[in-house]
Amino acid sequence: ENLNKGGLPLEASVQECPVELRGYVFGAAAGGAGEDAPATSPPRTPITWHRYTDFQRLSLKLIAEQILLASPEFCELPSVPLYLPGELSIDTLRFARPVTLHTSA
């Protein structure tokens, strides 16, 4: 939320959202859930948009995952792992040789 760059406080975003859509967009805790909105849905964690390209890609992945999780094909899943071409996977980050870590108290 960088007001100097056109950001908007979360509460202002909630107030700008039509009342009948707030339950879908922000979760039931935002109030004003429409009759078909998931009344017991937890509040959604806002997805922050950053100025840096790598962080923007992460934001886009999180947005895409939330859209997929709202679809009938994926709605029963806890998450949808997504991958962008050229992206490093945590599974591929390894030491070339075994490493021993020594510690002392």
DSSP file (Angstrom, degrees, kcal/mol; ACC not computed):
  #  RESIDUE AA STRUCTURE BP1 BP2  ACC     N-H-->O    O-->H-N    N-H-->O    O-->H-N    TCO  KAPPA ALPHA  PHI   PSI    X-CA   Y-CA   Z-CA
    1    1 A E              0   0    0      0, 0.0     2,-0.8     0, 0.0     3,-0.1   0.000 360.0 360.0 360.0  87.2    0.0    0.0    0.0
    2    2 A N    > > -     0   0    0      1,-0.2     5,-2.9     3,-0.1     3,-1.6  -0.876 360.0-170.1-108.1 100.4    2.1    2.9   -1.3
    3    3 A L  G > 5S+     0   0    0     -2,-0.8     3,-1.1     1,-0.3    -1,-0.2   0.792  85.3  61.3 -62.6 -27.7   -0.2    5.9   -1.4
    4    4 A N  G 3 5S+     0   0    0      1,-0.2    -1,-0.3     2,-0.1    -2,-0.0   0.723 107.4  45.4 -70.2 -20.5    2.5    7.8   -3.3
    5    5 A K  G < 5S-     0   0    0     -3,-1.6    -1,-0.2     0, 0.0    -2,-0.2   0.121 132.6 -85.9-109.2  18.3    2.3    5.3   -6.2
    6    6 A G  T < 5S+     0   0    0     -3,-1.1    -3,-0.2     1,-0.2    -2,-0.1   0.579  77.7 153.7  91.2   9.6   -1.5    5.0   -6.4
    7    7 A G      < -     0   0    0     -5,-2.9    -1,-0.2     1,-0.0     0, 0.0  -0.185  30.9-146.7 -67.6 165.6   -1.9    2.4   -3.6
    8    8 A L        -     0   0    0      3,-0.0     5,-0.1     4,-0.0    -6,-0.1  -0.999  18.5-111.5-137.8 131.9   -5.1    2.2   -1.6
    9    9 A P     >  -     0   0    0      0, 0.0     4,-1.9     0, 0.0     3,-0.4  -0.314  32.4-117.7 -59.3 147.6   -5.6    1.2    2.0
   10   10 A L  H  > S+     0   0    0      1,-0.2     4,-2.4     2,-0.2     5,-0.2   0.890 113.7  54.4 -56.2 -43.4   -7.4   -2.2    2.4
   11   11 A E  H  > S+     0   0    0      1,-0.2     4,-2.2     2,-0.2    -1,-0.2   0.880 106.9  51.4 -61.5 -37.2  -10.3   -0.7    4.2
   12   12 A A  H  > S+     0   0    0     -3,-0.4     4,-1.8     2,-0.2    -1,-0.2   0.882 108.6  52.1 -66.1 -37.3  -10.8    1.8    1.3
   13   13 A S  H  X S+     0   0    0     -4,-1.9     4,-1.3     2,-0.2    -2,-0.2   0.911 109.0  50.1 -63.7 -41.7  -10.8   -1.1   -1.1
   14   14 A V  H  < S+     0   0    0     -4,-2.4     3,-0.4     1,-0.2    -2,-0.2   0.922 110.6  49.4 -61.6 -43.9  -13.5   -2.9    0.9
   15   15 A Q  H  < S+     0   0    0     -4,-2.2    -1,-0.2     1,-0.2    -2,-0.2   0.829 109.8  51.3 -67.0 -31.7  -15.6    0.3    0.9
   16   16 A E  H  < S+     0   0    0     -4,-1.8    -1,-0.2    -5,-0.1    -2,-0.2   0.736  92.1  92.1 -76.0 -22.0  -15.3    0.7   -2.9
   17   17 A C  S  < S-     0   0    0     -4,-1.3     5,-0.1    -3,-0.4    -4,-0.0  -0.526  92.7-102.1 -75.0 134.9  -16.3   -2.9   -3.5
   18   18 A P    >>  -     0   0    0      0, 0.0     3,-2.0     0, 0.0     4,-1.0  -0.305  30.0-122.7 -55.6 138.6  -20.1   -3.4   -4.1
   19   19 A V  H >> S+     0   0    0      1,-0.3     3,-0.7     2,-0.2     4,-0.5   0.851 109.8  57.4 -53.7 -40.6  -21.7   -4.8   -1.0
   20   20 A E  H 34 S+     0   0    0      1,-0.2    14,-0.8     2,-0.1    -1,-0.3   0.651 111.5  43.1 -69.9 -13.3  -23.0   -7.9   -2.8
   21   21 A L  H X> S+     0   0    0     -3,-2.0     4,-2.5    12,-0.1     3,-0.6   0.554  87.0  90.1-105.4 -11.0  -19.5   -8.8   -3.9
   22   22 A R  H <X>S+     0   0    0     -4,-1.0     4,-3.0    -3,-0.7     5,-0.6   0.860  84.2  54.9 -58.5 -38.8  -17.5   -8.2   -0.7
   23   23 A G  H 3X5S+     0   0    0     -4,-0.5     4,-0.8     9,-0.4    -1,-0.3   0.872 113.1  42.9 -63.1 -36.3  -18.0  -11.7    0.6
   24   24 A Y  H <45S+     0   0    0     -3,-0.6    -2,-0.2    -4,-0.2    -1,-0.2   0.901 122.1  37.9 -73.4 -42.2  -16.5  -13.1   -2.6
   25   25 A V  H  <5S+     0   0    0     -4,-2.5    -2,-0.2     1,-0.1    -3,-0.2   0.915 134.7  16.5 -79.9 -44.5  -13.7  -10.7   -2.9
   26   26 A F  H  <5S-     0   0    0     -4,-3.0    18,-1.8     1,-0.3    -3,-0.2   0.465 109.3-104.7-111.2  -3.4  -12.6  -10.2    0.8
   27   27 A G    ><< -     0   0    0     -4,-0.8     3,-1.8    -5,-0.6    -1,-0.3  -0.140  47.0 -67.9  92.2 163.6  -14.2  -13.2    2.6
   28   28 A A  G >  S+     0   0    0     13,-1.0     3,-2.0    10,-0.3     5,-0.3   0.771 124.5  72.2 -63.1 -26.8  -17.3  -13.1    4.8
   29   29 A A  G 3  S+     0   0    0     12,-0.5    -1,-0.3     1,-0.3    -2,-0.1   0.727  85.7  67.4 -63.2 -19.9  -15.5  -11.1    7.5
   30   30 A A  G <  S-     0   0    0     -3,-1.8    -1,-0.3    -8,-0.2    -2,-0.2   0.662 103.8-136.4 -73.8 -14.4  -15.7   -8.1    5.2
   31   31 A G  S <  S+     0   0    0     -3,-2.0    -5,-0.1    -4,-0.2    -1,-0.1   0.083  75.1  77.2  80.1 163.4  -19.4   -8.1    5.6
   32   32 A G        +     0   0    0      1,-0.2   -10,-0.4   -10,-0.1    -9,-0.4   0.737  59.1 175.5  72.8  23.2  -22.1   -7.6    3.0
   33   33 A A        -     0   0    0     -5,-0.3    -1,-0.2   -11,-0.2   -12,-0.1  -0.403  30.8-120.4 -62.9 134.8  -21.8  -11.1    1.6
   34   34 A G    >   -     0   0    0    -14,-0.8     3,-1.2     1,-0.1    -1,-0.1  -0.179  31.8 -96.6 -67.0 169.0  -24.4  -11.6   -1.1
   35   35 A E  T 3  S+     0   0    0      1,-0.3     4,-0.1     3,-0.1    -1,-0.1   0.778 126.7  42.4 -64.3 -25.8  -26.9  -14.4   -0.6
   36   36 A D  T 3  S+     0   0    0      2,-0.1    -1,-0.3     3,-0.0    -3,-0.0   0.494  91.7 109.4 -95.3  -4.7  -24.8  -16.8   -2.7
   37   37 A A  S <  S-     0   0    0     -3,-1.2     2,-1.2     1,-0.1     3,-0.1  -0.366  88.5 -95.2 -71.5 151.0  -21.5  -15.8   -1.2
   38   38 A P    >   -     0   0    0      0, 0.0     3,-1.8     0, 0.0   -10,-0.3  -0.528  40.2-166.3 -68.2  98.4  -19.7  -18.2    1.1
   39   39 A A  T 3  S+     0   0    0     -2,-1.2    -6,-0.1     1,-0.3    -2,-0.1   0.755  84.3  43.6 -62.6 -26.9  -21.0  -16.9    4.4
   40   40 A T  T 3  S+     0   0    0     -3,-0.1    -1,-0.3   -12,-0.0   -11,-0.0   0.316  81.9 129.6-102.0   9.0  -18.4  -18.9    6.4
   41   41 A S    <   -     0   0    0     -3,-1.8   -13,-1.0     1,-0.1   -12,-0.5  -0.378  60.4-118.2 -66.1 139.6  -15.4  -18.2    4.2
   42   42 A P        -     0   0    0      0, 0.0   -14,-0.2     0, 0.0    -1,-0.1  -0.293  40.9 -81.9 -71.5 162.3  -12.4  -16.9    6.1
   43   43 A P        -     0   0    0      0, 0.0     2,-0.3     0, 0.0   -16,-0.3  -0.368  51.3-118.8 -60.5 143.8  -11.0  -13.4    5.4
   44   44 A R        -     0   0    0    -18,-1.8   -19,-0.0    -3,-0.1     3,-0.0  -0.619  17.9-120.1 -85.7 145.1   -8.7  -13.5    2.4
   45   45 A T        -     0   0    0     -2,-0.3    -1,-0.0     1,-0.1     0, 0.0  -0.743  35.8-116.9 -80.7 123.4   -5.1  -12.5    2.7
   46   46 A P        -     0   0    0      0, 0.0     2,-0.7     0, 0.0    -1,-0.1  -0.312  19.6-131.4 -61.1 143.4   -4.5   -9.6    0.5
   47   47 A I        -     0   0    0     12,-0.0     2,-0.3    13,-0.0    12,-0.0  -0.883  23.4-138.2 -98.2 116.8   -2.0  -10.2   -2.4
   48   48 A T        -     0   0    0     -2,-0.7     2,-0.6     1,-0.0    11,-0.1  -0.544   5.9-144.2 -79.7 136.3    0.5   -7.4   -2.4
   49   49 A W        -     0   0    0     -2,-0.3     2,-0.2    10,-0.1     7,-0.1  -0.896  21.1-165.7-100.9 124.7    1.5   -5.9   -5.8
   50   50 A H        -     0   0    0     -2,-0.6     9,-0.0     2,-0.2     0, 0.0  -0.635  28.3-126.1-107.9 165.5    5.2   -4.9   -5.9
   51   51 A R  S    S+     0   0    0     -2,-0.2     2,-0.3     4,-0.1    -1,-0.1   0.700  84.4  89.6 -81.7 -21.0    7.2   -2.7   -8.3
   52   52 A Y  S  > S-     0   0    0      1,-0.1     4,-2.3     4,-0.0     3,-0.4  -0.620  78.0-131.4 -87.8 137.5    9.8   -5.3   -8.9
   53   53 A T  H  > S+     0   0    0     -2,-0.3     4,-2.4     1,-0.2     5,-0.2   0.870 103.9  51.6 -54.5 -47.4    9.3   -7.8  -11.8
   54   54 A D  H  > S+     0   0    0      1,-0.2     4,-1.6     2,-0.2    -1,-0.2   0.894 113.1  45.6 -61.6 -38.7   10.1  -11.0   -9.8
   55   55 A F  H  > S+     0   0    0     -3,-0.4     4,-2.4     2,-0.2    -1,-0.2   0.835 109.2  55.9 -72.8 -31.8    7.7  -10.0   -7.1
   56   56 A Q  H  X S+     0   0    0     -4,-2.3     4,-2.6     2,-0.2    -2,-0.2   0.898 105.7  52.3 -64.6 -39.1    5.0   -9.1   -9.6
   57   57 A R  H  X S+     0   0    0     -4,-2.4     4,-2.3     2,-0.2    -2,-0.2   0.913 109.0  49.6 -61.4 -42.0    5.3  -12.6  -11.1
   58   58 A L  H  X S+     0   0    0     -4,-1.6     4,-2.4     2,-0.2    -2,-0.2   0.927 110.4  50.3 -62.6 -43.7    4.8  -14.1   -7.6
   59   59 A S  H  X S+     0   0    0     -4,-2.4     4,-2.5     1,-0.2    -2,-0.2   0.915 110.0  50.5 -59.8 -43.1    1.7  -11.8   -7.2
   60   60 A L  H  X S+     0   0    0     -4,-2.6     4,-2.7     1,-0.2    -1,-0.2   0.891 109.5  51.0 -63.1 -39.1    0.3  -13.0  -10.6
   61   61 A K  H  X S+     0   0    0     -4,-2.3     4,-2.5     2,-0.2    -1,-0.2   0.919 110.9  48.4 -63.2 -42.7    0.9  -16.6   -9.6
   62   62 A L  H  X S+     0   0    0     -4,-2.4     4,-2.0     2,-0.2    -2,-0.2   0.894 112.8  48.0 -65.3 -39.5   -1.0  -16.1   -6.3
   63   63 A I  H  X S+     0   0    0     -4,-2.5     4,-2.1     2,-0.2    -2,-0.2   0.938 112.4  48.8 -64.7 -46.7   -3.9  -14.3   -8.1
   64   64 A A  H  X S+     0   0    0     -4,-2.7     4,-2.5     1,-0.2    -2,-0.2   0.893 109.8  52.6 -61.0 -39.9   -4.0  -17.1  -10.7
   65   65 A E  H  X S+     0   0    0     -4,-2.5     4,-2.7     1,-0.2    -1,-0.2   0.918 108.8  49.3 -63.0 -42.8   -4.1  -19.7   -7.9
   66   66 A Q  H  X S+     0   0    0     -4,-2.0     4,-1.0     2,-0.2    -1,-0.2   0.879 110.7  50.6 -64.8 -37.3   -7.0  -18.0   -6.2
   67   67 A I  H >< S+     0   0    0     -4,-2.1     3,-0.5     2,-0.2     4,-0.4   0.934 112.4  46.7 -64.5 -45.3   -8.9  -17.9   -9.4
   68   68 A L  H >< S+     0   0    0     -4,-2.5     3,-1.6     1,-0.2     6,-0.6   0.906 108.3  55.4 -63.5 -41.5   -8.3  -21.6  -10.1
   69   69 A L  H 3< S+     0   0    0     -4,-2.7    -1,-0.2     1,-0.3    -2,-0.2   0.722 104.6  55.1 -65.6 -19.8   -9.3  -22.5   -6.5
   70   70 A A  T << S+     0   0    0     -4,-1.0    -1,-0.3    -3,-0.5    -2,-0.2   0.543  93.0  91.7 -86.7  -7.9  -12.6  -20.7   -7.0
   71   71 A S  S X> S-     0   0    0     -3,-1.6     4,-1.6    -4,-0.4     3,-1.0  -0.557  87.0-117.7 -88.3 154.1  -13.4  -22.8  -10.1
   72   72 A P  T 34 S+     0   0    0      0, 0.0     4,-0.3     0, 0.0    -1,-0.1   0.811 111.4  59.4 -58.6 -32.0  -15.3  -26.1   -9.9
   73   73 A E  T 34 S+     0   0    0      1,-0.2     3,-0.1     2,-0.1    -4,-0.1   0.820 122.3  20.1 -67.3 -31.5  -12.3  -28.1  -11.2
   74   74 A F  T X4 S+     0   0    0     -3,-1.0     3,-2.0    -6,-0.6    -1,-0.2   0.409  89.3 105.8-119.6  -0.5  -10.0  -27.1   -8.3
   75   75 A C  T 3< S+     0   0    0     -4,-1.6    -2,-0.1     1,-0.3    -1,-0.1   0.704  80.2  54.2 -63.4 -21.0  -12.3  -25.9   -5.5
   76   76 A E  T 3  S+     0   0    0     -4,-0.3    -1,-0.3    -3,-0.1    -2,-0.1   0.572  91.9  92.5 -87.0  -8.8  -11.8  -29.0   -3.4
   77   77 A L  S <  S-     0   0    0     -3,-2.0     3,-0.1     1,-0.1    -3,-0.0  -0.562  71.4-140.7 -86.9 148.7   -8.0  -28.7   -3.4
   78   78 A P  S    S-     0   0    0      0, 0.0     2,-0.3     0, 0.0    -1,-0.1   0.786  83.5  -7.3 -76.5 -26.3   -6.1  -26.8   -0.7
   79   79 A S        -     0   0    0     -5,-0.0   -13,-0.0     2,-0.0    -3,-0.0  -0.981  56.1-136.3-160.0 164.2   -3.7  -25.3   -3.2
   80   80 A V        -     0   0    0     -2,-0.3     2,-0.3    -3,-0.1   -12,-0.1  -0.925  25.5-139.0-128.0 104.2   -2.7  -25.4   -6.9
   81   81 A P        -     0   0    0      0, 0.0     2,-0.3     0, 0.0    -2,-0.0  -0.485  26.0-169.0 -67.1 124.1    1.1  -25.4   -7.5
   82   82 A L        -     0   0    0     -2,-0.3     2,-0.4     2,-0.0   -21,-0.1  -0.817   7.9-161.6-115.0 155.2    1.8  -23.1  -10.4
   83   83 A Y        -     0   0    0     -2,-0.3     6,-0.0     6,-0.0     5,-0.0  -0.999   7.1-151.8-139.2 135.5    5.1  -22.7  -12.3
   84   84 A L    >   -     0   0    0     -2,-0.4     3,-2.2     4,-0.1   -27,-0.0  -0.892  38.2 -98.4-104.4 138.4    6.3  -19.9  -14.6
   85   85 A P  T 3  S+     0   0    0      0, 0.0     3,-0.1     0, 0.0    -1,-0.0  -0.272 110.2  19.0 -54.7 135.2    8.8  -20.8  -17.4
   86   86 A G  T 3  S+     0   0    0      1,-0.3     2,-0.2    -3,-0.0    -3,-0.0   0.385  93.3 136.4  85.3  -3.7   12.3  -20.0  -16.3
   87   87 A E    <   -     0   0    0     -3,-2.2     2,-0.3     1,-0.1    -1,-0.3  -0.536  56.4-121.1 -79.6 140.1   11.4  -19.9  -12.6
   88   88 A L        -     0   0    0     -2,-0.2     2,-0.4    -3,-0.1    -4,-0.1  -0.622  23.4-143.8 -77.9 137.3   13.7  -21.6  -10.1
   89   89 A S    >   -     0   0    0     -2,-0.3     3,-1.4     1,-0.1     4,-0.5  -0.825  14.4-132.2 -99.8 141.8   12.1  -24.3   -8.1
   90   90 A I  G >  S+     0   0    0     -2,-0.4     3,-0.9     1,-0.3    -1,-0.1   0.799 107.4  64.8 -60.4 -27.8   13.0  -24.8   -4.5
   91   91 A D  G 3  S+     0   0    0      1,-0.2    -1,-0.3     3,-0.0    -3,-0.0   0.757  99.6  51.5 -67.2 -24.2   13.4  -28.5   -5.3
   92   92 A T  G <  S+     0   0    0     -3,-1.4     2,-1.0     1,-0.0    -1,-0.2   0.535  83.7  98.9 -92.1  -6.4   16.3  -27.8   -7.6
   93   93 A L    <   +     0   0    0     -3,-0.9     2,-0.3    -4,-0.5    -1,-0.0  -0.720  52.6 137.9 -85.5 104.6   18.3  -25.7   -5.1
   94   94 A R        -     0   0    0     -2,-1.0     2,-0.2     0, 0.0    -2,-0.0  -0.959  56.6-101.6-142.9 157.1   20.9  -28.1   -3.7
   95   95 A F        -     0   0    0     -2,-0.3     4,-0.1     1,-0.1    -2,-0.0  -0.581  28.8-130.1 -75.5 144.9   24.5  -28.2   -2.8
   96   96 A A  S    S+     0   0    0     -2,-0.2    -1,-0.1     2,-0.1     3,-0.0   0.852  93.4  23.8 -65.2 -34.2   26.7  -29.8   -5.4
   97   97 A R  S    S-     0   0    0      1,-0.0    -2,-0.1    -3,-0.0    -1,-0.0  -0.881 104.1 -81.1-126.1 159.6   28.4  -32.0   -2.6
   98   98 A P        -     0   0    0      0, 0.0     2,-0.4     0, 0.0    -2,-0.1  -0.327  47.4-147.8 -58.2 142.5   27.1  -33.0    0.8
   99   99 A V        -     0   0    0     -4,-0.1     2,-0.5    -3,-0.0    -4,-0.0  -0.941   6.2-153.4-119.0 136.0   27.6  -30.3    3.4
  100  100 A T        -     0   0    0     -2,-0.4     2,-0.5     2,-0.0     0, 0.0  -0.935   8.4-155.9-108.9 130.7   28.3  -30.8    7.1
  101  101 A L        -     0   0    0     -2,-0.5     2,-0.4     2,-0.0    -2,-0.0  -0.924   6.4-161.4-108.5 122.2   27.2  -28.1    9.5
  102  102 A H        +     0   0    0     -2,-0.5     2,-0.3     2,-0.0    -2,-0.0  -0.855  12.8 176.5-103.9 137.4   29.1  -27.8   12.8
  103  103 A T        -     0   0    0     -2,-0.4     2,-0.3     2,-0.0    -2,-0.0  -0.919  12.0-160.8-133.1 160.5   27.6  -25.9   15.8
  104  104 A S              0   0    0     -2,-0.3    -2,-0.0     1,-0.0     0, 0.0  -0.985 360.0 360.0-140.2 153.5   28.5  -25.3   19.4
  105  105 A A              0   0    0     -2,-0.3    -1,-0.0     0, 0.0    -2,-0.0   0.445 360.0 360.0 -92.1 360.0   26.6  -24.2   22.4
